[in-house]
Amino acid sequence: MTVLRPLRTPLLAIAALVSTLTVAGCATQTHETVYIPVVAPTPPSSLTPQPVVLFNQTKAGRKLFTLDAEFPYCDVETGKVIVVPRWYVTDFASVPWYGQGFVDPQGPTARAAIVHDWLYAVGEPGKREEADAIFLRAMLRYGVPSFQANIAYQAVRTGGEKGYGLPGDWWFVDPKRQEMRQPQPFPKPRTGAVRVMPRCQGFSALIQSGWRAYPIKAPTVYVPPPVVVTKTPLDQVKQSLPWGGDRKK
């Protein structure tokens, strides 16, 4: 006679499996992915700017140049801090044609001429003589020989009046996008100086601190919402089963 034994072992195994899956299902793991935008740092001011030539662009037959960084300058005599903003376009036209030969866009005269052009572009009423004097002192400070500096100075004193405060000298071009003009970063100021520091004391420390006269507007950065993925050990068990998970049939 055959005796049927109860299938206790398989039943216990199934019960243990169900219990394990139930407990495992309670141990939920959540992973959240957060996107952090990376914004390029703001370029600092440059005490030694290099004018960037604008290719295929001229004005009255003269080459045009722009700045790729903000250029601060402090005049010791007046204590005025003059800051030429980045992308400002200059053709050194504030120096009349008979003094242009003494302005080298790649030489020490260029920085003084950029400051002078900016003061002429702003065109503060009654300050042209002061702008010319700042031009002379800047040339001497940057190492321009005195005879050369005085010739350029006399040129602006004699024939620079017609170029003072011209509306057409107020424009900006990004050297990396030379085919288009940039919007004006701010309305034309009433004066070319942004602050006064007697004898320029503390000017170098101010620049080294990262100070900028014209803050750059941060670009709008799209940040996608966080991605949340929730998994349980039960999902892993399902993946291992022949009929579970996302396996294709």
C-alpha positions in Angstrom: 0.0 0.0 0.0 1.3 3.4 -1.0 1.3 6.1 1.7 0.9 9.7 0.5 3.2 12.0 2.6 2.2 15.6 3.0 4.3 18.0 0.9 5.5 20.0 3.8 8.9 20.9 2.5 7.8 22.6 -0.7 5.1 24.4 1.1 7.5 25.7 3.7 9.8 26.8 0.9 7.1 28.7 -0.8 6.0 30.3 2.4 9.5 31.3 3.2 9.8 32.8 -0.3 6.6 34.8 0.1 7.7 36.0 3.5 11.1 37.1 2.1 9.5 38.9 -0.8 7.1 40.6 1.5 9.9 41.9 3.8 12.1 42.8 0.9 9.3 44.8 -0.7 9.1 47.0 2.4 12.8 48.0 2.1 12.4 50.7 -0.5 15.4 52.6 -2.0 14.9 56.0 -3.5 17.6 57.6 -5.7 17.2 61.3 -6.6 19.3 62.9 -9.4 19.6 66.7 -9.1 21.0 68.8 -11.9 23.4 71.5 -10.8 23.9 74.2 -13.5 27.5 75.2 -14.2 27.9 78.9 -15.0 31.1 80.4 -16.4 32.8 82.7 -14.0 32.6 86.4 -14.6 35.8 87.7 -16.3 37.7 90.0 -14.0 38.8 93.5 -14.9 42.0 93.8 -16.8 44.7 96.4 -16.1 46.4 95.5 -19.4 43.7 95.1 -22.0 44.6 94.1 -25.5 42.3 95.7 -28.2 40.8 93.1 -30.5 40.5 94.2 -34.1 37.1 93.9 -35.8 37.6 92.2 -39.1 35.8 93.6 -42.2 34.6 96.5 -40.2 35.8 100.1 -40.5 34.6 103.6 -39.8 35.6 106.4 -42.1 38.4 104.2 -43.4 39.8 103.5 -39.9 40.0 100.1 -38.3 37.8 99.3 -35.3 38.8 97.7 -32.1 36.9 96.3 -29.1 37.7 95.1 -25.6 37.2 91.6 -24.3 37.4 92.7 -20.7 36.6 95.6 -18.5 39.4 98.1 -18.3 39.8 100.3 -15.1 42.2 103.2 -14.9 42.8 105.7 -12.1 44.2 109.1 -12.7 46.4 110.1 -9.8 46.1 113.8 -10.3 42.3 113.9 -9.9 41.8 110.5 -8.2 39.1 109.7 -10.7 38.5 106.0 -11.4 37.6 105.6 -15.1 36.3 102.2 -16.2 35.9 101.4 -19.9 33.4 98.6 -20.2 34.0 95.4 -22.1 32.9 95.3 -25.8 33.3 99.0 -26.1 34.2 99.8 -29.7 36.9 102.3 -30.4 38.8 103.5 -33.5 41.1 105.9 -31.6 39.3 108.7 -33.5 39.5 111.1 -30.5 43.1 111.6 -31.7 43.1 113.7 -34.9 44.6 112.2 -38.0 47.9 114.1 -37.6 48.4 112.5 -34.2 47.2 109.0 -35.3 50.8 108.0 -36.3 51.7 108.1 -32.6 48.9 105.8 -31.5 49.9 102.1 -31.8 47.0 99.8 -31.1 49.4 97.2 -29.8 51.6 99.6 -27.9 51.5 101.5 -24.6 49.7 104.4 -26.3 46.7 102.3 -26.9 45.6 102.0 -23.3 45.8 105.8 -22.8 43.9 106.3 -26.1 41.1 103.8 -25.0 40.6 105.9 -21.8 40.6 109.1 -23.9 38.1 107.7 -26.4 35.8 106.6 -23.6 35.9 110.0 -22.0 35.1 111.6 -25.4 32.3 109.1 -26.0 30.7 110.0 -22.7 31.2 113.7 -23.5 30.7 115.2 -20.1 30.0 118.9 -20.6 32.9 121.2 -19.7 35.4 118.3 -19.2 37.1 118.0 -22.5 40.3 119.8 -21.3 40.4 117.5 -18.3 40.0 114.4 -20.6 42.9 115.6 -22.7 45.0 116.1 -19.6 44.2 112.6 -18.3 45.2 111.3 -21.8 48.6 113.0 -21.4 49.2 111.7 -17.9 48.1 108.2 -18.9 50.6 108.1 -21.8 53.4 109.1 -19.6 52.4 106.6 -17.0 52.4 103.8 -19.5 55.9 104.6 -20.7 55.2 106.7 -23.8 58.2 109.0 -24.5 57.4 112.6 -23.4 58.0 114.1 -26.9 55.6 111.6 -28.5 53.0 112.0 -25.7 53.1 115.8 -26.1 52.6 115.6 -29.8 49.5 113.4 -29.4 48.3 115.7 -26.6 48.7 118.8 -28.7 46.8 117.1 -31.5 43.8 116.4 -29.3 43.9 119.9 -27.8 44.0 121.5 -31.3 41.6 119.3 -33.3 39.7 117.1 -30.8 36.7 119.3 -30.2 34.7 118.0 -33.1 34.9 114.4 -31.8 33.7 115.2 -28.3 30.4 113.6 -27.2 29.4 112.2 -30.6 26.3 109.9 -30.4 27.8 107.5 -33.0 30.7 106.6 -30.8 28.5 104.8 -28.3 28.3 101.2 -29.4 29.5 97.7 -28.4 30.6 94.5 -30.1 31.4 91.1 -28.6 34.8 90.1 -30.2 33.5 86.5 -30.4 30.4 87.6 -32.4 31.7 90.4 -34.5 28.9 90.2 -37.1 26.4 91.9 -34.7 26.2 94.8 -32.4 25.4 94.2 -28.7 22.6 96.0 -26.9 23.8 98.9 -24.8 24.8 97.5 -21.4 23.6 100.6 -19.7 22.5 104.2 -20.6 25.2 106.6 -21.4 26.5 108.0 -18.0 26.8 111.7 -17.3 30.4 111.4 -16.3 33.3 109.2 -17.3 34.4 108.5 -13.7 32.7 105.9 -11.6 34.3 106.9 -8.3 37.0 109.1 -6.7 39.9 107.7 -4.8 42.3 110.5 -3.6 45.7 109.9 -5.1 44.4 106.5 -6.2 45.1 105.0 -2.8 43.6 101.5 -2.5 43.0 101.3 -6.3 45.1 98.2 -6.9 43.6 96.4 -3.9 40.2 97.2 -5.2 40.8 95.6 -8.5 42.5 92.6 -7.0 39.4 92.0 -4.9 37.4 91.3 -8.0 35.4 94.5 -8.0 33.7 95.4 -11.2 32.2 98.8 -12.1 29.7 97.3 -14.5 28.3 93.9 -13.2 27.6 91.4 -15.9 24.1 90.0 -16.0 24.1 86.3 -15.3 22.7 84.3 -18.2 19.4 82.5 -17.8 20.1 78.8 -17.2 17.5 76.1 -17.6 17.6 73.5 -14.8 15.5 70.4 -15.4 13.5 69.0 -12.5 15.1 66.3 -10.3 14.7 62.7 -11.5 13.5 60.4 -8.7 13.9 56.6 -9.2 12.4 54.3 -6.6 13.5 50.6 -6.4 12.9 47.8 -4.0 14.7 44.5 -3.6 11.4 43.0 -4.8 12.1 44.6 -8.2 15.5 42.9 -8.3 13.9 39.5 -7.5 11.3 40.1 -10.3 14.2 40.7 -12.7 15.7 37.4 -11.9 12.5 35.4 -12.5 11.9 34.0 -16.0 8.5 35.7 -16.2 9.2 38.9 -14.3 10.8 42.2 -14.9 10.9 44.0 -18.2 12.1 41.0 -20.3 10.8 40.8 -23.7 8.7 37.8 -24.6 
